Amino acid sequence: MTKQPAIAVGTHCIHTSKWEKRRCRVVAQDGAVVVVKMERGGYIGVPENH
């Protein structure tokens, strides 16, 4: 199994939840957890998922 590259800080992403999909940007990373800044919202920590 090959290791996928880590998600880079500054990358734009889409956070998917049970209820919605929201645009976001990665602002920090610590191991397998990334902190994202939600567009027009606050910061949340989410597991890194490729």
Buried (B, 14 or more C-beta within 10 A) or exposed (E): EEEEEBBEEEBEBEBEEEEEEBBBEBEEBEEEEBBBBEEEEEEBEBEBEE
